[in-house]
Amino acid sequence: MKARQSSNLTVYLLLIATTSIWGGGFVVTKAAVSMIPPMTLAALRFFLSSLFLIPWAIRVEGRIRPRDLWDVLLFAFLGFTGAFLYNVFFIYGVKLNGAGESALIVAANPIVVGLLSALFLGERFGARHVVGLLLSLLGVATIISGGDLGAIARLDLRPERLLLVGGVLSWAVYSVVGKVVMARYSPLTTTAYASAFGFLWLLPLGVREYLAGEVGRYDLAAVASLLYMSLFMTVLAFVWWYEGVRRIGAGRTAVFVNLMPVSAVIFSAAFLGEPVTVVHLLGGTLVISGVLVTTTGRAPS
């Protein structure tokens, strides 16, 4: 029993570290886009990630070749939604908004994934899920409207905040299609191919920035930011996250994602000096409460 508890404690610590890495990623991305052009940054991130993920998948899985053309198209679609679209929305969203504010909106991801899974995969979406969805949507609406919910009805919103909503939707589509693909391939192989295709989708935009003279600077801070996004946010966090899924189950692991916006807000305030307003606290509490209601079946005490 003690050995099992010790083993679980190790997994919990790894999951806390994982969500902290993702939370810190908002701050790192905010800094990185001030040094490297946005699409060049995204393309380089997935190029470096693929250099690690593909050999790792081959070593672990052996044969990772797609079985047919349909699977190739599915991998390409995952790269388009989860790497290309999500990173366009995510990077520009973080660039134009606060890092902490961005994380609070992106925290609604699990709820939207659950809704799309119910609509397209036939997964159960009961009353508890509806309550969680409404709470999270209210939280997101509070943040993107700056606390003035009437602004949504008047369509008087800051367009840059809607970029983050686009990121949530594109990641949800990626996650739902990924569930279908992972019925045939492992999460590691799926992620490796999604990263590789994501790089191919992003490459033309990176080249376009270069030809337009948007070269950026690549000093130690820029390289460190890029490596953090590639190796820590994508590769290492992936290893630890799926170790949690394997050891304690997907449901219990998913609850840890609620720590991500908390760590992002803390890091944003500490390193970027971003203010934490009442609107952020209220909206973030609603979003996280909605996710907790959905994933644990009870509201946070």
VENBEL-V961463 format. One record per backbone hydrogen bond with DSSP energy under -0.5 kcal/mol. CO is the residue of the C=O (numbers start at 1). NH is the residue of the N-H. Records with the same first field share a line. If there is no record, write none. Layout:
CO->NH  NH
This chain:
1->5
2->6
3->7
4->8
5->9
6->10
7->11
8->12
9->13
10->14
11->15
12->16
13->17
14->18
15->19
16->20
17->21
18->22
19->23
20->24
21->25
22->26
23->26  27
24->28
25->29
26->30
27->31
28->32
29->33
31->34
32->35  36
35->217
37->41
38->42
39->43
40->44
41->45
42->46
43->47
44->48
45->49
46->50
47->51
48->52
49->52  53
50->54
52->56
53->57
54->58
55->59
56->60
57->61  62
58->62
61->63
62->64
68->72
69->73
70->74
71->75
72->76
73->77
74->78
75->79
76->80
77->81
78->82  83
79->83  84
80->85
81->86
83->87
84->88
85->89
86->90
87->91
88->92
89->93
90->94
91->95
92->96
93->97
98->102
99->103
100->104
101->105
102->106
103->107
105->108
106->109
107->110
108->111  112
109->113
110->114
111->115
112->116
113->117
114->118
115->119
116->120
117->121  123
118->122
126->130
127->131
128->132
129->133
130->134
131->135
132->136
133->137
134->138
135->139
136->140
137->141
138->142
139->143
140->144
141->145
142->147
143->146
144->158
145->148
147->149
148->151
149->152  153
150->154
151->156
152->155
155->157
157->159
158->161  162
159->162  163
160->163  164
161->164  165
162->166
163->167
164->168
165->169
166->170
167->171
168->172
169->173
170->174
171->175
172->176
173->177
174->178
175->179
176->180
177->181
178->182
180->183
181->184  185
186->190
187->191
188->192
189->193
190->194
191->195
192->196
193->197
194->198
195->199
196->200
197->201
198->202
199->203
200->204
202->206
203->207
204->208
205->209
206->210
207->211
208->212
209->214
210->213
213->215
219->223
220->224
221->225
222->226
223->227
224->228
225->229
226->230
227->231  232
228->232  233
229->234
230->235
231->236
232->237
235->239
236->240
237->241
238->242
239->243
240->244
241->245
242->246
243->247
244->248  249
245->249
249->253
250->254
251->255
252->256
253->256
254->257
255->258
256->259
257->260  261
258->262
259->263
260->264
261->265
262->266
263->267
264->268
265->269
266->270
267->271  272
268->272  273  274
275->277
277->281
278->282
279->283
280->284
281->285
282->286
283->287
284->288
285->289
286->290
287->291
288->292
289->293
290->294
291->295
292->296  297  298
293->297
